[in-house]
């Protein structure tokens, strides 16, 4: 069985990843929203960091801060990782699907209104071991510091339809943690805090039933 670690919401920080067989990266890597600076970051520091990760597989998606990955998918695909954008992959019998989209909040990247998200999430297949999504589902690790649940209703509906074994997300930094609805496990693996402090380590994701 593969050893899997996951982390999301790096915001320019590039932490050490434990040696393992698979790493899941949940988006929001860029330290700035300036497109030119993002391009230099991804081609330089971020690419170098990916190459240093001691893992057999490194799988990533974009996040709402990663404008350059939305505007230039080729850049994302040319980095030394497996990049998923509304696409599935099977690795050593582990079925994974990655999606970067979240509900609209101001003018960030990879955001759509809930009706459009519902159409996008229809592509999420049944039988997944891991759903890697930048944002959380509604009421599952999505509560802000102000006490508001801001996760996606559409994502929750799709999860209830296809029941992935595990959902890995980030986006809401202060909601980092683990939840379970009796069928699916949820992991919010944000690296930074709400105040963008790089406080949290990568999270070990135990695989079940494989």
C-alpha positions in Angstrom: 0.0 0.0 0.0 1.3 3.4 -0.9 2.3 6.0 1.7 0.5 9.2 0.9 1.0 12.8 2.2 -1.0 15.8 1.3 -0.7 19.6 1.7 -2.5 22.6 0.2 -2.4 26.4 0.4 1.3 27.0 0.4 1.1 30.7 -0.6 4.8 30.9 -1.6 6.1 28.7 1.2 7.7 25.5 0.1 7.9 23.2 3.1 9.8 19.9 3.4 7.8 16.9 2.4 8.4 13.6 4.1 9.8 10.9 2.0 6.9 8.8 0.7 5.4 7.3 -2.4 2.7 9.8 -3.2 2.2 13.5 -2.6 -1.1 15.3 -3.2 -0.9 19.1 -3.6 -4.2 21.0 -3.3 -3.5 24.3 -4.9 -2.7 28.0 -4.0 1.0 27.8 -4.4 1.7 31.3 -5.6 3.0 34.1 -3.3 1.5 36.9 -5.4 -1.3 37.5 -7.8 0.9 39.2 -10.3 0.9 37.0 -13.4 4.5 37.7 -14.5 5.8 37.0 -11.0 3.7 33.9 -10.8 5.1 32.6 -14.0 8.7 33.1 -12.7 7.8 31.4 -9.5 6.3 28.3 -11.1 9.1 28.0 -13.6 11.8 28.6 -11.0 11.4 28.0 -7.2 8.3 25.9 -7.5 9.6 23.6 -10.2 12.9 23.2 -8.3 10.9 22.3 -5.1 8.8 19.7 -7.0 12.0 18.0 -8.3 13.4 17.8 -4.8 10.4 16.0 -3.3 11.3 12.4 -2.6 8.2 10.7 -3.8 7.4 8.3 -6.7 4.3 10.3 -7.6 3.5 14.0 -7.1 0.0 15.0 -8.1 -1.3 18.5 -8.1 -4.2 20.8 -8.9 -4.6 24.5 -9.2 -6.2 26.9 -6.6 -7.9 30.2 -6.7 -4.6 32.1 -6.2 -2.9 30.3 -9.1 -4.0 32.6 -12.0 -1.2 31.5 -14.2 -2.3 27.9 -14.1 -5.7 28.9 -15.3 -4.4 31.2 -18.0 -1.6 28.9 -19.2 -2.5 25.2 -18.7 0.6 24.2 -20.7 2.8 25.7 -18.0 1.1 23.5 -15.4 1.4 20.4 -17.6 5.1 21.0 -18.2 6.0 21.1 -14.5 7.6 17.9 -13.0 4.4 16.6 -11.5 1.1 15.0 -12.6 -1.3 17.9 -13.0 -5.1 17.3 -12.9 -7.7 19.7 -14.0 -11.1 18.0 -14.0 -9.4 14.8 -15.0 -9.0 11.3 -13.4 -6.0 9.1 -13.1 -5.3 5.6 -11.8 -2.0 4.9 -10.1 -1.2 1.5 -8.8 -5.0 0.7 -8.5 -5.6 4.1 -6.7 -8.3 6.1 -8.5 -7.8 9.8 -8.1 -9.7 12.8 -9.6 -8.5 16.4 -9.3 -10.5 19.7 -9.6 -9.4 23.3 -8.8 -12.8 25.0 -8.9 -14.5 26.8 -6.0 -17.6 29.1 -5.5 -17.2 32.7 -6.5 -15.5 35.0 -3.9 -14.3 38.3 -5.3 -12.2 38.0 -8.5 -9.9 35.0 -8.0 -9.0 32.2 -10.4 -10.9 28.9 -10.9 -14.2 30.2 -9.6 -17.7 29.6 -10.9 -21.3 30.1 -9.5 -22.8 27.0 -8.0 -25.0 26.1 -11.0 -21.9 26.0 -13.2 -19.9 24.1 -10.6 -22.7 21.5 -10.6 -22.1 21.0 -14.3 -18.3 20.8 -13.8 -18.6 18.4 -10.9 -20.8 16.0 -12.9 -17.5 14.8 -14.4 -16.4 13.4 -11.0 -16.8 9.7 -11.4 -17.9 6.9 -9.1 -15.5 4.6 -7.5 -12.8 7.1 -6.5 -10.3 6.4 -3.8 -9.3 10.1 -3.6 -11.0 13.3 -4.7 -8.5 16.1 -4.7 -10.4 19.4 -4.7 -9.1 22.8 -3.9 -12.2 23.9 -1.9 -14.3 22.0 0.6 -17.8 20.7 0.3 -20.5 22.6 2.2 -20.3 22.0 6.0 -17.3 19.7 5.7 -14.2 21.6 6.9 -15.4 24.9 5.4 -16.2 27.0 8.4 -14.5 30.4 8.5 -13.1 32.3 11.5 -16.4 34.3 11.5 -18.4 31.1 11.8 -19.7 30.9 8.3 -19.8 27.8 6.2 -18.6 28.6 2.7 -18.0 25.3 1.0 -19.7 24.3 -2.2 -23.2 22.9 -2.2 -22.7 21.5 -5.7 -19.6 19.6 -4.5 -21.4 18.2 -1.5 -24.3 17.0 -3.8 -21.8 15.3 -6.1 -20.0 13.6 -3.2 -23.3 12.3 -2.0 -24.0 10.9 -5.4 -20.6 9.1 -6.1 -19.3 8.6 -2.5 -15.5 8.9 -2.9 -13.6 7.2 -0.2 -11.5 10.2 0.7 -11.7 14.0 -0.1 -8.6 16.1 0.2 -9.0 19.9 0.1 -7.8 23.2 1.5 -8.8 26.8 0.6 -10.3 27.6 4.0 -7.2 27.8 6.0 -8.7 28.0 9.5 -10.9 24.9 8.8 -7.9 22.5 8.6 -8.8 19.2 10.1 -10.5 15.8 9.5 -14.2 15.0 9.2 -16.2 11.9 8.3 -19.8 11.4 7.2 -19.8 7.7 7.8 -18.8 6.8 4.2 -16.4 9.5 3.0 -13.4 10.9 5.0 -12.6 14.6 4.5 -9.1 16.1 5.0 -8.5 19.9 4.9 -4.7 20.0 4.6 -4.0 23.8 4.5 -0.4 24.7 5.2 -0.8 28.3 6.2 -3.2 29.8 8.8 -5.8 32.4 8.1 -3.1 35.0 8.7 -0.9 33.3 6.1 1.6 31.9 8.7 3.3 28.7 7.5 2.3 26.7 10.5 1.1 23.2 9.5 2.9 20.1 8.2 1.9 17.8 5.4 -0.8 15.4 6.5 -0.5 11.6 6.2 -3.5 10.2 4.3 -4.1 6.5 5.3 -5.6 4.6 2.4 -8.4 2.2 3.1 -9.5 -1.0 1.5 -6.8 -1.2 -1.2 
